[in-house]
Every structure is written in structure tokens, then in C-alpha cells.
Amino acid sequence: MTALWAVDAGGTTTTARTPTGTVTTYGPINPASTGHDTADRTLRTLLHDLARTLGGTPATGWLATATVDLTDPGTEPDRLRRLARDAGLRGHLILSNDALPRLVAPPLHGRGVALVCGTGSGFIAAGDHPHLARTGGCEYLGSDEGSAYALGLAGLRAAVRADDGRGPATTIGARLTATHHHTPAELARHLAATAFPKAAVAALAPAVTDAWLDGDDTATALITTALDELILGVRAARDRAGLTGPLTIAAGGGVLRECPPLFTELDRRLRTELHADDVIPITEPVTTVHAALHHTLRDGPPRPPDGPAGTAAWLIDLDPPPHPTPRTPPRPHTTGHQIDIGLCLAAWGGSDLTTALHHAARIDAGTVDLPTDTTTGLLDLTRWSHDPAYRAELRTALTGTHVGCVSNSRDTQLLLGPHGPHTDPVLHDTPQAKHDHALRHALDTIRLAADLGAPHARLMLGVPDLTRWLSWWHSTVTWDDNITTWCERAHPILTLAAEHGVTLLIEPHPKQVAYDPASTRRLLDAATRTEPRATVRVCLDPANLAATGHDPVDAVQGWGTDLGAAHAKDLQRHTATRTPRGAGWSRYGPGPAIRFRALGHGELPWPAIIAALLDEDFHGVLYVEHEDALLPREQSVDVSARLLRDLLPQHTPQGRTW
């Protein structure tokens, strides 16, 4: 059987069990308890810890969390898939509400009532009806009666009322003060100013249960009310599920676990008032989750549980396989020359994929570079990652098109940054969220390339510190530190590319770690040392290098087999002292302003560049890249493609014959 892991995520603590049986406790991952940022950070840490333990081995896990509703999981499956895959987990994940495993695991086997009395409270039941019945479980504003939160809040109010003379005397206030070093009134004001008070209020419950055990009348009344609510919740769930015959109840949660006498009294009342045949204590919730997973998988591959419980659990594929019968991509057009003309489809951003592919066919581009950037909108990479129907739809749309490269230049830039306002137009979020967004899109771009049979994936991963190209007095910091960071962050990308047989293309650019020929060669060497199985080559853009002062003809020479592809656009440089007029001007550093043009409309010696590529025996694709702000994209691309066809040999040259 595959390795199994389990996570129980309650309102206050989250517990994970690894395949070896090691159990680790974390903070809450429920945003209602701690806020979205803290919950996300805790969940990322947990998933990364699991991934390190598994070491890349596919496994099946069950994550039971109070954040998931029993009927509609909302966006949680997408969020969990994204975070788990970013962490490096492979295999499958069952996602459910935290109460469901108690119903699925032996001895209930999917029939009975599960009661949760922890930070919050809730009840689910399965019987003769086809769907689960739920009562409560609507967070602390709508339910949670009988829970630690309800007891803590009631105890705090009783203590404040006693101190004010509005209620009977109780020892609850003295217990709260001894534990929290504030009077009940001070504690109430402090908690009211807390952004997410649920877990903190629930932590007051032991003052109530301890006072009850000592015979405090006020605490006894509060405990009786809590037990009344728990009995009522079980009865309602039982009746809504149509449960008849012997009644088995699984009861657990922090309140019952931390106060065994309270569980004993609940057990007595369930048997007396509801005629329960058996009340099963859930003392280790994560063990119950693991038992439910083992029970579900006993008959075969990962799947949701059988019966009504299966309607409230969702199976997530953490590493969707390529299409079972991947198509063989059509070969590029061959006209006798060894360099094929391709087209970068990014110029059609804001349009649609059909329009972009139509123009590629119109100029007879043998190959296309397909961008996955969220900023272009030509395809939805997030949807592709989890929707088989959309994957099939995209493959159909690309029928007859040779995709030579799948690329991402905007989202993946956030892997190394910068992570400040410079990249907020791509994603306005925390640095960690930006990093995760970039890694997810980089990995999915690799997977998409493999699915389409594209040999190359071109990714621009950003740069940690652009100032390192300067030399600072007595500093040992160099540009090689950027290369080291690139290798550390890109390691999972290199590994996945190697596993899928996709070549990773690095494009030198002033906003990248590889910004000139020298840094690019150092990065290629470092990447090979980082992941020897990966193939990493350069995608050269002579205009980008010329914009920073490099000779464009010399820039394409000496790469040998490291040159995987090239881009074709022209360059205009503004050398006058006045500010240039017109559209498209920008700066690639402290030098003069530049703007990119269609081929033949700038100053680059494209006949000499093509001759140098032929001399280098380059057999790759030369992608037309439109960035001309003065010409419509259709005209710019047409002009550039025509010029390239005039420069490239139409068939094998005869050489000098006299």
C-alpha cells in the first residue's frame, strides 16, 4: 500500500501524522481562528515538513479541517492543491471537514453520529438518507454551542457579572485572573481588541470546567447548558439523517479530551436520553483521520469514502499526469534551411488564443512560443492544472500547431523578485505569497510543456538584488550570490523539468540573474551542478544584449549546443542629450534610452546576426518577438517574418562555383 499521512486541523491546534507514525503539532490553519496570513504560513510549514519527510515519494493523505463545509468546499481544494504542490507533495489528498473522519473510521464505518466539541462544536450523521446530515458547525457567530468558545465566553461574562454585582458569586473570575493575570473586566476588554479572538476565548474554558469540578454553582449551570446543547445537536443530527436502530456516537474534541469527567457525564446522558448503544471517545483525532484513510483505501486506489460520507470529501490529485496518449506534435515547416521561423504569441496578450494562432498560421510560422502568464490571458494555467476537460480543450485548440516552447515571464519573475511594489501589478500580496505564486506557475508551465510535447520551457525567474553588479568597498558580496540564490529557489523547477524531459531556457535580460553573456554562462554551469539531470540552455535575444552595450553579432557566437533558441526584434537607440519623444522608449540601466522595433526598422545588423547563427551551426527556432510601439502587431510581425525569410537560405546553398 502507498504511504499514508494524515492531518487533523481543529480551531486551536493542527496535528500531522507522517507515514512513519511521527506526530507533530502546529498552530491553527483555520483563518477564523488566526487570520488568513498566519493560517497560510502554518499550513505551508506543515506541508513542507511532510514533503521533506516523504522525499518526493508519492503518498496519499487526508487533511481534515474545520475550514471546509460539508456541502461546498469553496476554493479550499484549489488552495490546498496549490500549496501542497508548491511544497513538493506528490500523490493524492482527501480533503474534508474535521468531523468526517470520525464518522468514516471504525467502528462507525460511515453510519452513526460524530460529535465535535473543541474550540467550536458541530455534529454530522449518516443513516438511511443518501446525504449527510449536519447540525451546527457554522462558526462562532452562528453556532458553536457547548464548545470551548461558548464555555469560555459564558464563563468570562459570568465572572464580569459577579464582579459587578449583577450575578451570583463564582470562583471562575479568580481562576481567570490567576491564569491570565488580568481581572475579568480587563481580560474582556483585551480580547475585544483582538483581531481573531476565537481561540483565545476558547482557552478560557478550563476555568469553567475546573470550577464545575469543585462544585461552583455558576459553573455547574454553564456546564449543564453546554451538555444540553450537545445532546440537542446529536438528537437533531440523528433525526435529520434518518438513523434508526442501534446508535453509535463518536465524540471528541479538546473540551472532552481535557476534562474526562465531562466526557463521562456526556456519555451518561447520551445513553440515558438518546438510548445510545455506544459512545466512542476520540482521544487522538489525527489517529482517527489516519484510521479513516486506511479504511477508505483498503479496497483499492485513492477515492472518497463510500456512502453518504463520500459526498462531503474531495479527492485532490497533487501531480496531474500528462495526457494518457499525448499527441505527437507536428514537425516544424522545413524549407531547406536549418533555422525555423517561430512566433512569440505574447504579443496577442489581451486578445485570445484563437486569434494568436490564426496569425501564426497566416505568416506560416513553423513553431510558436505559448505564454502562460496571467497578464496575457491567452490561457488559464490554474484551471489547466486541475481541470481535465480544459486540458483536452487546450490540446484541441492547438491541433496542427507546433508548440516549440511554453513560457512565463511575468508570474515566474516573482520567484526571486523584487517582491515590493515593482511586481504588485502581477500579484499584490506578501513576499511569501508572491514566491509561492511564481513557483506554482513555473512548475505548471513545465507540466504544460510536457503535456503538449513542447521541448522547451522558457522561464524568467527574477533577481534578488540588482545592485550586486556594482562593486562596494570592502564588501565580499558579488553577483555570484544572486546565482546561488537562483539555484536554491529553482531547484524544484530543475528537478521537475528533468523528470518530464523538458529543456529549461534561460533568457539573458537586465531584470534577470542572467543579464549578459558572462553571467549567463556562470548560471548555466551552476544550474548543471545543482541538478545534473536537467538540461538548461540559453534563449538569446540580440536586441536585449545590444540594449546594454553588447555587440549583437558577437553575442550569438560561441554558445555551441548551449544555444537552444533565439528571439528576433530590432533596436533603436537614442543618443542625443534631450529626452526622446514618441512611444516605446525605456531604459535598460543607466545608459541611453532604447526602444524595440520590427526587424529592419532599427539599427541592428540582422544580415550579420543571421550569418553568425548559420556559422555557429544553429539548428533551433528564431522566434519573432513583437515589441514595436509604432506599428500594429500584425504589421510588425509580417515585416519581421518577411525579412527573416529573405535572410535565411531557402535551400542548401551551392557555394562558390567558379
N, C-alpha and C positions, 0 to 999 in steps of 0.2 A: 504494500500500500504506500501511496505517496506520503511525504512528510506532512504533518498536520500542525498548525498553530492556531491559537485562539486568543481573543481579546474580549474582555468584559469592560465596558465603559459606562460607569454609573455617573451620578451627578457630582460626586466628590472625588472619587479615585477611579483610575483605569488600571486594569491588571492584564498583563500579557503572559501567555504561556508558550514557550518555544517547543519545537519537536522533541527536544531532549528532556522536557519536563521542567526546565528552569522557569520560575515565576518572578516577574518584575513588576513593581508598582509605579505608576506615574500619576500625574495630576489629572484633572478632568479634561475631556475633549469636547464637552458639551458647551457650545457658545453661551447658552443661557446661564451657565454656572460661572463662567470665567471670561467671556468675551471672545470674539472671533479670532483676534490675533494670537492670544495666549493659547486658545484651543488648537489653532492650526500648528503653532510651534510644538506643542506637546505631541500632537499626532505625528508630525514629521519626525520627531526624535524617536518615537516608538517604532514607526515603520522602518526607519533607517537601522535601528537596532536589530529588528527582525531580519532585515536584508543581510546585514553583516553576519548574523548567526547562520543564515541559510547559505551564504557564499555563492549566490547565483543559482542554486538548485531550485527547480520548480517545486512548489508546495501548494497545499490548499489550506486556507484559513477561514475562520468565521469571526467577524467583528460584530459584536452585539452592542448597540449603543442607544441611549435614550434619545439621541437626536433624530432617529428615524421613526416615522409614523408607520402604523401597521397597514395602511391602505395606500399611501402615496409617499414614496421616498424622496420626492422632490429632486433636488440637484445632488443629493448625497452620493448616489452611485458614481456620477461623473467626478465629483470631488475626490472620493476615495480611490477611484481608478487612477486619477491623475497623480495624487500624492503617493500612492503605492508604487506606481510605475516609475515616478521620479526617484523614489528611494531605492529602486533596483529589485523590488519583489517581482517574482515570476510565478505563473501558475494561475490559481483561481481564488476568488474571495467570495464568501457568502456574507451578505450584509443584512442585518435585521435589527429590530427593536431589542433592547436588552432583556425583555421578559420572554421573548420567544424561545430561546434555548431551554428554559426551564420547563416549557410545555413539551418540547420535542424530545428531550433526553429521557432515558429510562428513570423512573418506572412509569411516567405518564405516557410515553410513546405517542404523543400527539393528541391525547384525549384527557381532559380534566381542566383544572383552573390553575393558572400561575399568578401568584401574588407577589408584588414587589413593594417592599416598604423600606426604602433607603432615604436618600436625600429627598426624592419625590416618591410618589406612590402610583400604582397602576395595576390593572387586572386584565388578563386575557384568558379566554376559554375556547375550547374546541369540543364539539359534541356531534350531534346529528345534523346540524346545519352545514351547508357547503363552505361557509366562510367563518373566519374567526369572529368572536365577539370581544369587544373591548369596552371597559368602563374606566373612567379616569384617564390618567396619563396625558393630560393636556397642559402640562407645566403649571407652575405655582399660582398663576393668575386664574386658571380655570378649574384646577382640581388639587391633587396632592394631599387630600385629607388623610390623616393618620400617619403622615410621613414625618421624617426628621425635621423638615422645614416647618410643617404645621405644628409639631410639638414645640420646636424652638421658638416660633413666633408667639404661640399661645402662652408659653412659659414666660417669655420676656414681658408680654403685656400684663400677665398676672402679677409679675414682680413689680412693675411700674405702678399698677393699680394699688397694690398693697402698700408701697411706699407713700403713695398719695393719700391713702386713707379711703380710697374708693372701692377697695376689695378686701377680702379676708387676708389675714396674715399667712405667709408662706415662707418656707426656707429656700425657695427657688432663687430669690434675689441674692441671698448671701452666697449661694453656690456660684452664681454667675459672677459676682464680684471677686470671689476667691480665685476663680479660674481666669477671668479676663481683666482683672484689675481696674474695673470701672463700675460705677453704680449702674443699676438697670437703666436709669434715665440717660446717663452718659453713653452707655452702650447702644441704646436705641438711636440716639442722635448720630453716633458714629456710623452705625450700619446704614442709616437712612442716606448718608452722604456717599456710600459706597456704590460704585457703578454696577457691580454684579453681586448682590448680597445673598443670593440663594444659598450657596454653600456655607457662608459664614453664619447665616441664621440657622441652618440645619445643624451646625456644630454646637448650638446651644441646647439641643435635645437631651444630652446626658444629664444636664442639671434637673430636668423634669423627671427622667426615669429614676435617677438616684433619689430624688425627693420622694417619689412614689414608693420605692423600696423601703424608705424609712418611715412610711406611714403618713406623709404630709397629705392633708385632706384636699387641698387645692390641686396638687399634682395627681392625686388619685382620680379626681374628677376629669382632669385633662386626659389621663391615660384611658379612662373608661370611654370618653368621647372618641379617642383615636381608635380604640378597639371596635366601637360601634360602627365607625366608618369603614374599617377593614372588613368586618362581617358583611356590611351592606354592599360593598364593592364586589366581594366574592359572590354573594347571592345574585346580584344583578348580572354579572358575567355568566354565571351558571345558567340562569334563566334565558338570557339572550342567545346562548349557544345551543339551547335545546338539550342540555345534558340531562340524561335520565340514568337510572341505575346507580351502581357504586360510584361514589365521588372521591377522587383523589386530588389533593391540592399540594402544589409545590410552593412553599413560602420562604422568602428570603429577603435580603436587604440589610443594610448596615444597622438599622434600628433593632431588628430582631436578632441579628448576629451579636451585637454588642451587649444586649440585655437578654440573656437566656430566660429569665423568669417571665419576661414579656412574651416571648415565643410560647412558653408553656401555657400562659393564660389564653393566648390566641388559639392554640391547639385545642384547649378545653372547650372554648366557646364555639369553634368551628364544628367540633364533633357533637356538641350538645344542641346547638341551634340550627345547624345546617346538615346534621347527620353525616358528616364527612367520614368516610371509611379509613382514610389515611391522610396524614399531613406530613409531607416530606420537607425537612429543613434543608435549605440551600445555604451551606456554610462557606463554600468556596465557589463563588459564581463562575470564575474562569474555568474551573474544573468541569462545571456543568456545561459551559459552552463547548469545551473540548469533547465531552461525552455526547452532546447533541450532534456535533460534527462527525464523530466516529460512527454514531448510529445512522446518520444520513448517508454516509459513504459505504456502508457495509455491503451494498449490493452492486456497486459499480462506480462509474465516474462521477465527478462533482456535479451536483444538481441541488435545487432547493428541496426541502423536506416534502414528504408525501402528505396528502390530505389537506385540510384547511390551512395548516401551518405554512404550506408552500405558497399560499397567496400573499404572505407577509414577509417573504425572504427573496433576495435578489442575488443572482449569480453574476459575478463580475469577472470577465476574462482580463487578466492583468497584462498579457502579452499576446494580442490577437495574432494568429498565424497568418502568413501570406495566403492569398487565394489558393485553394487546393489544386487548381490546374492553371497556373499562371500562363498568360498568353505569351507567345514568342513575339517580341516587338518587331515590327517591320524594319528591315535594314535601311540605313540612310541611302539617299539617292547617290549614285556614283556616275560621274561624268568623265572619268578618266583621270582626274586629279586626286591627290591623296588627302586633301583638306576639304572637309564638308562644310557647307554654309548652314548655320543654325540661326535661331531667333530666340532671344530672351523675351518671354511673354510678360514680364513685369511691366512693360510699357503700357499694357492694357489694363492695369490696375484701375478700379473704379468702373470698368466695363463688365464683361462676363467672359467665361472660358470659351464659349462657342464663338464669340466674335474674335477673340485672340487666335484661336485655332484656324478660323476661316482666313485670317490674313497670313498666317504662316503658310497655309496651302497656296494662297494667291501668289506669294513671292517664291513658291517652290522651295521653301526651307526644308532641308532634309531632316533636321533634328530641332527639337525645341528644349529650352530650359524652362521647367514648370515651377513657378514660385508658390510657396505655401504660406507666405506672410499674411497675417491677419489684416495688414494695411492694404493689401491689393484686392482682397475679396474674390479672387478667381476660384478658390475652393475653400472648403471648411475643414481644416485639418483635425480639429477637435471632434467634429462629427464623424469624420472618416475613421478615427481611432476606435470608435465603439459601435458604429452602425454598418453592419454587413451589406445592407441594401444600398447605402450610399457608396460604399466601396465598389460594388458592382456597377452602380450608375456611373461613377467616375471612369472606370475601365471602359465602359461602353462609349462614353463621350470621347475617349482618346483612341478609339479604334482607328487604325490607319495612320496614326501619328507616332513617330519615333521619339520617345522622351529620352534624351541623352543625359539629362541632368535634372534633379529635383533640388530646389534651392530655398534658402531662407536668409534674408539679410537684415530684417528688422527685429523680429521676435527673438532670434537667437543672439543678437547683439547684447541682450540683457544678461547673458550668462556671465560675462566679465564686466559689463557696464560700459560707461558710467551708469550708476544707479540713481542719480539725482534727477533734477528737472529736465536734463538733456533728453532722457528717454521716457519721460512721462507721457508724451503723445502716443507711445506704443502701449504702455501699461502704467497707470498712475497707482502705485502701490509701494509697499515696503521693499527694501533691497532683497530680502529673502524671497518674497513673492515674485519679484522680477526674475531672480535667478531660477526659481522653480518653473516659471512660465517659459523661460528660454530653454531650459534643459528638456522640458516636455516637448516643445516644438522641434528641437534638434533631433531627439530620438524618434519622434513620429515622422519627421522628414526622411530619416534613414529608412524607417519601415515602409514608407510610401514608395521610396525609390526601389526597394526590394520587391514590393508588390507589383510595381509596374514594369519590372525588368530593366530599370534605368541603371546604367553602370556607375553613374556619378551622383554624389550629393554635395552641393556647394553650400557651405555654412560660414557666415561671418559672426564670430563669437565675441567681438568687442575687445576692449583693452582695459586692464585695471588702472593704469596710471600713465597718461600720455606724457607727463613731464619727465619720464625716465630717459628720454632720448637726450636730455640735457645732462651735462656733467656738473655735479655740485661739489664744492670744495670739501675735501677730506671725507666724502661720502663713498661708501662701498656699494651703494645701490646702482644697478645698471639695468639696461633693457632686458638682460637675461632673466631678471626676476619676473618680468612680465611673461616670458616664455615658460618659466617654471610654473607659474600660476595657471597659464593656459593649459599645460599638460595635466595638471591636477584636476582642473574643472572639466576638461574634455575627455578624461579617461573613460567614463561610461559611454560616451559617444563613439570613441575609437573602438571600444570593445564591441558595441552593437554593430558598427559598420563592418568589422572583421567577421562577426558571426553571420551577417547577411551577404557577405561578398560584395559590398558596395565600396567604391573608392571615394574617399573624402577629398574634396577640392578646397584648397586654401587660396583666397584671392588677396594679393597684397593691396593694401589700402591705408591711407593715413589714419583711419579710425580703427585699425586692427593691430594686433601684435605683430603680424607680418606686414610691414609697411614699405619695405624696399627689398631689393634682391638679397642683400646680406642677411637681414633679419628673417626673410622667408626661408633661406637655406638652413639657418640655425633652427628654425621652428620645425622644418621637415625632419631634420636629424633628431631633434628632441622627441617629436611625436613617434618616430620609429622606435626609439629606445623605450618610450612609455608603453607602447602596445605593438610589439614586433609583428603581430599577426595582421595589423591594419595596413592598408595601402593608402598613403597620403601623397597627393600630388598638388601641383600649383595650377591655378587658373589665372592666366596672365592678362592684364589689361594694360596695353602700352600707353593709353591715354592717362590712366591714373598715375603711372610712374613718371610720365613726362610732365604731369602737373606739379610734381615735387622736384623737378630738375634733372631727372634721369634721361639718358639718351634712349629713345624708344626702340631703336634698332638693336643696340647693344643689350637692351633689357630682355629681349626674347631669345638671346643666344646663350648657349652653354648649359641648358637645362637637361638635355638628353631626354630620357624616359620620364623624368620628373615633371615634364610639361604635359598636363592632362587635357587642358582646353585653353582657349583664349577668347577675349572679347574684342569687338571691333567698334570703335567710335572715334571721332576726331576731336581735336582740341584747339581752342583759340585762347591765346594768352594776351593779357592787357599789360603792356609795359610802360605806358605813359603814367605820369605822376597824378593826373586828375582821376577822380572816381569814374569808373566806366558807366556808361548809360546803356539801357536796354535790359532785356530779360535774361535770366540764366546765369548771371555772374556769381561766383562764390570764391572762397579761398581755401586752399588745401595747406594751411600753415601760414607762416609769416611772409611768404613770397607774394608775387603779383597775383591779381585776380585772374581766374580762368573760367571758361565755360565750355561745355561739351557740345559738339556739333555732329551732324551727319557726316559720313565719310566724304572727303573731297571739299568740305566746306570749312576746314580748319587748316592747320599748318603741319600736321604730322606727315612724314614721308611714307605713305602706305605702300607704294611700289617697293621701296626698300625693305619695309617690315615684312611684306609677303615673301620677298626674295629670301630674307633671313630665315623665315619659318620653313621655306622649302629647302634651304641649305641645311637646316637642322633636322631634316627628315621628319618633320612633324606630321603625324597622321591623324590628329584629333579634329575636333569641331571648332570652327571660328564663329562664335555667336555674335550676330548683330545686336548691339545694345543701343536702344534709342534713349537719349537724354537731351535732345536738341530742343531748347525752349523757343526757337524761332520758327520751326517747321512743324506741321501736323505729323503725328506719329506715322501715319500711313505713308506720307510723302517721304519722311526721313528714312524709314526702313526701306522703301523702294529704292531710293537713291543709293543707300549704302549697299544693298544686295547687288544692284547692277554694277557698282564699281568693283566689288569683290569678284564678281564673275568675269569682269574684264581683266582683272589682275591674275586670277588663278588660271593655270593651264587647262584647256578644255579636254585635252587628251595627252597621251605621253609625248613629250617634245622629242623631235628627231635630233636635236643638237646641230652643231655646225656641219654642213655637208660639203664644204669646199675649203 
